[in-house]
Every structure is written in C-alpha cells, then in structure tokens.
Amino acid sequence: MNIHIVRILAGLLLFGTVALRASQAGGPVRPLADDFVVVGESDDPLNTPLYSPSILRLDSGRLVAAYSRHSAKKPKREVLLTSDDGGRSWKQRAELPSLQGRVFKAGRSLYYLATGAGLPISRSDDDGETWSAPVNLTGKELVWQQTPANVWHAKGNVYIAYELAGRKIDAWAPSEKALVLLRAAEKSDLTKTQNWTTSSRLVFSDVLPGTRENDPQIDYVGIPFYPQSYPNRQPMAPKRSFSPIGWVEPGVVQILDPDHYWYDPSGRTFHILARAHTGGTGFACLTKVVENDDGSMTMSLQDAPSGKHMLFLPVPGGQLRFHVLYDAKTKLYWLLGSQATDSMRRADRLPPDRFDLAFNERQRLVLHFSRNLVDWCFAGLVATSGENGRTSRHYASMDIDGDDLVILSRSGDKRAKSAHNGNLITFHRVKNFRELVY
C-alpha cells in the first residue's frame, strides 16, 4: 500500500480516536446544565414576561428564590419561593409589589432589596417562609435601578452595587445612570435607613467626555461601535435603533490576591463591574470605591500602573447582564453571562424575530472563571435555548451549593414574545463546578 495512503489512514484513525474521546468527555464545549426545572411560567407569554431571577443557598441547604412578573393586565408582582429538595420542587411563599430585587442574608435575617422609587426592602426572619411588607430606604425622588447582581460580604458588612436614574432622554439611558455602592452592617436592621451608607456617585456621561456631544473621547477600540444620536435613538434599520453608550447593572467585588496590582492590604477598596452598553461585545465598565477614615465611601475610576484610566475592561459577555461570584475554596471569580456568536451581522440583515441589534444575543448562557478579574478562562456552556430568535437563557443569578452551582435563569421558549420578554424562570445545577478548573 502506498506509504502516503497509510499515513492518511493512520491520521484519520488518530483523529477519530481523539474525536471519540472528546465526544465521550463532553466535547470541547461541555453541556453543563441543559436540563432544568421550571420555577416560574407565564400564563400569558405575550403580555406577562418574567424577569430578574435571584437565588440564595442557606446554611440549612434550603434554596430561596425570587423573580418578577411583569403583567400588562394584572398588578406587577415579585414572587418569592423556597426549595428544600435541592431545587427539584418549589413552594411559593409570598408576592410583593416591589420588583427586580435580590435575596440575600445578613445576620440572622433574609432580605429582599428591590428597585424603584424609594429603594424598597422586605425582611424575613424564618428563612424565607414569610416576608414583611416593603418599606422605603430613601425618598421617592431617588429612582433606584438594577437587576439581581451579587452581594459582597466583608468586615461584618454587606456591600451592594446599584444604579440611580438620572437625566431623562428620548432613548434608553445608561449614559445618564449613576453608579453607587451601598453598605450596611450585617447585624443591624437593614430595613432602617440609618443603618445604610451610600458612596459618592459617578454618571457615565460625566466620566467620559464627549458622550453627550456624540463624540466620546476614546479611540482605537471601536467605542461606540455604532453612531449615536444623543439624546435620541440612532435609527439602524426598520424597528431597530441604538441608544447612547453607557453603563448599567453593576456588581461589586474585592481583589483578595496580595500579588495583584489593585490589591489593597487595608481591605478598603472595592471594584464595581458593570455591563458596558457600547454596541459591541467583550467589554465591561470598571470603577472602584474606597472607604475613607470617616466611614464615607468615594467612587472613582481605576487606573492602570501607567496612570491611564481603565473605564473599559475586557470581560466575556460584558455587553449584557452578568453575575460574578467569588469562591473562597478555589480563590477564583466565577462569571455567568451571555455568549455572543454573530455580533457583526448588519442590522438590516437580522431575522425579523431577532431581538434588538446583533450584539444583544441571549441564547447561550456560559460560565468562565478568573483569578484576577481580567483574564477569564472558559469553563463551559451552562445552557442554550437553541437558535430560535424568541428563545433565551440569560440574565441568570447563581450561588454555591456544596460542590455545585445553583442557577436561576430568565428564560424563554418558542411561546415567548421575544428573547428579551421570556415566559419562563428555569433552575439549573452545574455539578462539581470546581472540577472545571484547568
């Protein structure tokens, strides 16, 4: 037999063996948690989307969850639930009028901190079985906005990042949102205004000169990707437009590695990672907050060692809402977000059922890990809803349950109105997530 044919056959055999092993091992993209439990389902998918899932694992093993029901025909409500069998079944415990908040523990109590005018908060002293009526922490002149991002615990305090609505424009307005960090002592009553401290604020358009003049003073990274028409939407194609750039949906972390350039040995520095609305993909926005000697907190930009501001930080999926969780056992940050696959598709060539512009893709929920918040390693595909333009797996929250990650996703099937307005809240479990580290 010709030696070249032998080599080709040997190569094909080797390739087939490697491919078989990869297939048996799950392949290069591992389907970590495609199976799910339906936690919430809309009875009217075209008029009642479900938003903003939040999940918390208690020391007892109980899971506590919340999601928002946005009805055009009925009062909007936040649904709170618990599970005592690892997420296989769920029991509804309460409905609250406040929306799009997060569930977290502080001291011996659970809290649900929502969004909206006045910053409503509710409390549970029985592990989520009953909840108090919401009370406002601020005056209603302050409109607090956010999705259920993470809660950071340090030095006996909880730290929570929020955004404040600002100047109204004739477009979606992340350009006018102010980022702010909130702090409260865990053992205090968090339904009392006096127990909270608020940092100074930064408004995106004040930080990046030229934003309001449609000439942001940044070049060489393609931000903004599309032309903008502040204070209006920029038409891109029939029924598609682009709003001015900005930041939205922040989370808070700390650098804990003494070898990191941004490590603060005093423990007074916190970093805020926010979704970057730029029209492109792969960037988040970065700020930092420093606690002062008098207890006040000041927000500013983080500098590189060169002295240059790092307003934009490369983060996979940073163009949409993401969730960051720190795992003390691995000393790694885990990132749950959306994967873009065709962000360069022209606006006028998108399928009719595709939501918004090409960068706003919501079908693939993916997991990454990082030791430093800058270099992210792909861990796997958590779940996918397929290629239908109306389906989705996105805007998810997560917590650690022993060796697993428990995840609550804002989801949609083919009955959903759009990938944005989903009709399901789904529960997923990534088993032995630490084994994904390489």
DOKE-220927 format. One record per residue (C-alpha): x, z, y. Coordinates in steps of 0.5 Angstrom, whole numbers, padded with zeros to 4 digits, always signed. Layout:
N
XZY;...
END
This chain:
438
+0000+0000+0000;+0003-0002+0007;+0006+0004+0010;+0002+0004+0016;-0004+0004+0013;-0002+0010+0009;+0000+0013+0016;-0007+0012+0019;-0011+0014+0013;-0007+0021+0013;-0008+0021+0020;-0016+0020+0019;-0016+0026+0014;-0012+0031+0018;-0017+0029+0024;-0023+0030+0019;-0020+0037+0017;-0019+0039+0024;-0026+0037+0026;-0029+0040+0020;-0025+0047+0021;-0027+0046+0029;-0035+0045+0026;-0035+0051+0022;-0032+0055+0027;-0037+0053+0032;-0033+0047+0035;-0029+0047+0042;-0036+0050+0045;-0039+0055+0042;-0046+0056+0042;-0046+0064+0043;-0054+0066+0044;-0058+0060+0044;-0063+0064+0040;-0068+0068+0045;-0073+0073+0045;-0079+0071+0051;-0079+0077+0055;-0084+0074+0060;-0088+0068+0060;-0092+0065+0066;-0100+0064+0064;-0100+0058+0070;-0093+0055+0070;-0095+0050+0075;-0097+0056+0080;-0093+0062+0078;-0086+0062+0077;-0082+0067+0074;-0076+0070+0078;-0070+0074+0078;-0069+0078+0072;-0065+0084+0072;-0062+0088+0065;-0059+0095+0064;-0057+0099+0058;-0058+0106+0058;-0053+0111+0054;-0059+0112+0049;-0059+0105+0047;-0065+0103+0051;-0066+0097+0055;-0069+0097+0062;-0071+0090+0065;-0075+0087+0071;-0077+0080+0073;-0081+0078+0079;-0088+0074+0078;-0089+0069+0084;-0096+0067+0084;-0100+0063+0089;-0106+0065+0087;-0105+0072+0085;-0101+0078+0088;-0094+0077+0087;-0091+0083+0083;-0085+0086+0080;-0085+0087+0072;-0081+0093+0069;-0080+0093+0062;-0076+0097+0056;-0074+0096+0049;-0072+0101+0044;-0070+0096+0039;-0064+0092+0042;-0069+0087+0045;-0073+0085+0039;-0079+0087+0043;-0081+0089+0050;-0086+0094+0053;-0089+0093+0060;-0088+0100+0064;-0090+0098+0071;-0092+0093+0076;-0089+0094+0083;-0091+0090+0089;-0083+0089+0091;-0079+0083+0089;-0073+0081+0087;-0069+0087+0086;-0064+0090+0081;-0065+0096+0076;-0059+0101+0076;-0057+0108+0074;-0055+0113+0079;-0054+0121+0077;-0060+0122+0072;-0065+0117+0075;-0066+0110+0075;-0067+0106+0081;-0070+0099+0083;-0068+0097+0089;-0072+0090+0092;-0071+0085+0097;-0076+0084+0103;-0077+0087+0110;-0075+0095+0110;-0071+0095+0103;-0076+0098+0098;-0074+0102+0093;-0077+0106+0087;-0075+0111+0082;-0076+0113+0075;-0074+0120+0072;-0076+0118+0065;-0071+0113+0063;-0076+0107+0066;-0083+0109+0063;-0086+0111+0070;-0084+0109+0077;-0085+0111+0084;-0089+0107+0089;-0083+0104+0093;-0081+0107+0100;-0077+0103+0105;-0070+0105+0107;-0070+0101+0113;-0074+0099+0119;-0078+0093+0117;-0075+0089+0123;-0069+0088+0118;-0070+0083+0112;-0066+0084+0106;-0065+0078+0101;-0061+0078+0095;-0062+0077+0087;-0061+0082+0082;-0053+0082+0083;-0048+0087+0080;-0048+0095+0082;-0041+0098+0082;-0040+0105+0081;-0033+0108+0083;-0031+0115+0086;-0038+0118+0085;-0042+0113+0089;-0046+0106+0087;-0044+0100+0091;-0049+0094+0092;-0048+0088+0096;-0054+0085+0100;-0055+0079+0105;-0059+0080+0111;-0063+0074+0114;-0061+0072+0121;-0063+0067+0126;-0068+0062+0123;-0067+0055+0123;-0071+0049+0120;-0067+0049+0114;-0065+0054+0108;-0061+0058+0112;-0055+0061+0108;-0051+0059+0114;-0054+0065+0118;-0054+0070+0113;-0050+0076+0114;-0047+0080+0108;-0047+0087+0108;-0044+0093+0103;-0049+0099+0101;-0046+0105+0099;-0049+0112+0096;-0047+0118+0092;-0050+0117+0085;-0052+0125+0085;-0056+0124+0091;-0063+0122+0092;-0063+0115+0093;-0070+0114+0096;-0068+0118+0102;-0065+0113+0108;-0060+0118+0110;-0056+0118+0103;-0054+0111+0104;-0048+0108+0108;-0048+0101+0111;-0042+0097+0112;-0041+0092+0118;-0044+0085+0117;-0041+0078+0117;-0045+0072+0119;-0042+0066+0116;-0043+0061+0122;-0039+0066+0126;-0034+0067+0121;-0033+0059+0120;-0032+0056+0127;-0036+0049+0128;-0041+0051+0123;-0047+0050+0128;-0044+0044+0131;-0044+0041+0124;-0036+0040+0125;-0034+0046+0120;-0026+0047+0122;-0024+0046+0115;-0021+0040+0112;-0018+0038+0105;-0022+0041+0101;-0029+0037+0102;-0033+0042+0105;-0038+0041+0107;-0039+0035+0101;-0045+0032+0105;-0046+0031+0112;-0050+0037+0115;-0055+0037+0121;-0055+0044+0123;-0060+0047+0125;-0064+0042+0121;-0064+0039+0114;-0060+0033+0113;-0064+0027+0109;-0060+0025+0103;-0066+0021+0099;-0073+0021+0098;-0075+0028+0097;-0068+0030+0097;-0064+0034+0103;-0058+0038+0105;-0058+0045+0108;-0052+0047+0113;-0047+0050+0109;-0046+0058+0108;-0046+0064+0103;-0052+0067+0099;-0053+0072+0093;-0047+0077+0093;-0044+0081+0088;-0038+0087+0089;-0032+0088+0085;-0026+0092+0086;-0019+0090+0084;-0016+0095+0079;-0009+0092+0077;-0003+0095+0081;+0000+0089+0080;-0005+0084+0084;-0003+0082+0091;-0010+0085+0093;-0010+0092+0090;-0011+0098+0094;-0008+0104+0091;-0013+0108+0095;-0019+0105+0092;-0022+0104+0099;-0022+0096+0098;-0028+0092+0095;-0029+0085+0094;-0035+0081+0095;-0036+0075+0092;-0042+0070+0094;-0045+0064+0092;-0042+0058+0096;-0047+0053+0098;-0043+0047+0100;-0046+0041+0097;-0040+0041+0092;-0038+0046+0086;-0033+0050+0084;-0032+0055+0090;-0035+0062+0091;-0034+0065+0098;-0030+0072+0099;-0030+0077+0103;-0027+0085+0103;-0030+0091+0105;-0025+0097+0107;-0027+0104+0107;-0025+0108+0113;-0023+0115+0114;-0029+0117+0118;-0033+0114+0112;-0035+0108+0115;-0034+0101+0112;-0031+0095+0115;-0032+0088+0112;-0027+0082+0114;-0024+0076+0111;-0019+0077+0105;-0012+0074+0107;-0007+0070+0102;+0000+0073+0102;+0001+0067+0107;-0004+0070+0112;-0009+0065+0111;-0016+0067+0110;-0019+0066+0103;-0026+0064+0105;-0027+0060+0099;-0024+0062+0092;-0024+0057+0086;-0030+0060+0082;-0033+0056+0076;-0040+0056+0077;-0040+0059+0084;-0044+0054+0087;-0050+0057+0084;-0052+0065+0083;-0047+0068+0078;-0046+0075+0075;-0040+0079+0075;-0039+0085+0070;-0033+0089+0069;-0031+0091+0062;-0026+0097+0062;-0024+0096+0055;-0021+0089+0056;-0020+0090+0063;-0023+0084+0064;-0028+0081+0069;-0034+0077+0066;-0037+0072+0069;-0044+0069+0067;-0046+0063+0071;-0049+0055+0071;-0044+0049+0069;-0045+0043+0073;-0044+0037+0069;-0045+0031+0074;-0045+0033+0081;-0042+0027+0083;-0048+0023+0082;-0051+0020+0088;-0057+0023+0091;-0061+0016+0091;-0060+0015+0083;-0062+0022+0081;-0068+0022+0076;-0075+0024+0079;-0075+0030+0075;-0068+0033+0077;-0069+0039+0082;-0065+0038+0089;-0058+0035+0089;-0053+0034+0084;-0049+0040+0084;-0056+0044+0083;-0056+0044+0076;-0059+0049+0072;-0059+0047+0064;-0053+0051+0062;-0051+0058+0062;-0044+0059+0061;-0039+0065+0060;-0032+0066+0063;-0027+0072+0063;-0021+0073+0068;-0016+0079+0069;-0016+0078+0077;-0022+0074+0079;-0018+0068+0081;-0016+0065+0074;-0022+0064+0070;-0022+0062+0062;-0028+0059+0059;-0031+0064+0054;-0037+0059+0051;-0044+0056+0052;-0049+0062+0052;-0055+0058+0052;-0057+0051+0054;-0064+0048+0055;-0063+0041+0054;-0063+0035+0058;-0070+0035+0061;-0070+0036+0068;-0075+0041+0069;-0072+0046+0063;-0067+0051+0065;-0063+0057+0063;-0060+0060+0070;-0060+0066+0075;-0058+0071+0069;-0056+0078+0069;-0052+0082+0064;-0050+0089+0061;-0046+0091+0056;-0049+0094+0049;-0043+0097+0045;-0040+0091+0043;-0045+0086+0045;-0047+0083+0052;-0054+0083+0053;-0057+0078+0058;-0064+0076+0061;-0064+0069+0064;-0069+0066+0069;-0071+0060+0064;-0076+0054+0063;-0078+0050+0058;-0082+0043+0059;-0088+0046+0062;-0084+0049+0068;-0086+0046+0075;-0078+0045+0076;-0071+0047+0074;-0072+0052+0080;-0079+0054+0078;-0078+0056+0071;-0084+0059+0067;-0080+0064+0062;-0076+0070+0062;-0071+0070+0056;-0067+0075+0053;-0060+0073+0049;-0055+0077+0046;-0048+0075+0045;-0045+0079+0039;-0038+0081+0039;-0036+0078+0046;-0029+0081+0046;-0027+0077+0041;-0028+0071+0045;-0022+0073+0049;-0015+0069+0048;
END
